[in-house]
């Protein structure tokens, strides 16, 4: 399930980058595709990651059955991605709607769940994992923290290349799912 969602979601996003010429991966956020000519394809992109998150929860439970908190974080991730699909972002920075606020809540849930999961798995003694897995999640934790920090700075400082910065930060989410996929095999 993780692999299906991961490959499917990234393939759909790549297709959107080429098919929707009105948006730039460099300048526009991924969530802007909800307002493109392909809003249903954007929603499908998100739902594939919901599947990946559910698979991650199952995989985590398989390799760490005594850590329900980590499996729960995978479900929080899935719920956050579902929220992104259901509640599109506000196109205007000046007008805040309930839908737009819910979208931001989804974004926070997605990035927080993956980052906390990685940090707990790699840094806290209650979870015993092999050193290769631990080092992988050390890297993922570092990548996620730095990526989110740079993304927040870019958002508040209104960097023109916010789309590229977001995609680099979001790559950490794919790294996280790949880490779970490898650890759960």
URGISUL-V719257 format. One record per run of one state. SS is the DSSP state (A for helix, B for strand, O for the rest). FROM is the first residue (numbers start at 1). TO is the last residue. If there is no record, write none. Layout:
<<SS	FROM	TO> <SS	FROM	TO>>
This chain:
<<O	1	1> <A	2	19> <O	20	29> <A	30	35> <O	36	38> <A	39	63> <O	64	67> <A	68	86> <O	87	97> <A	98	123> <O	124	130> <A	131	157> <O	158	161> <A	162	183> <O	184	185>>
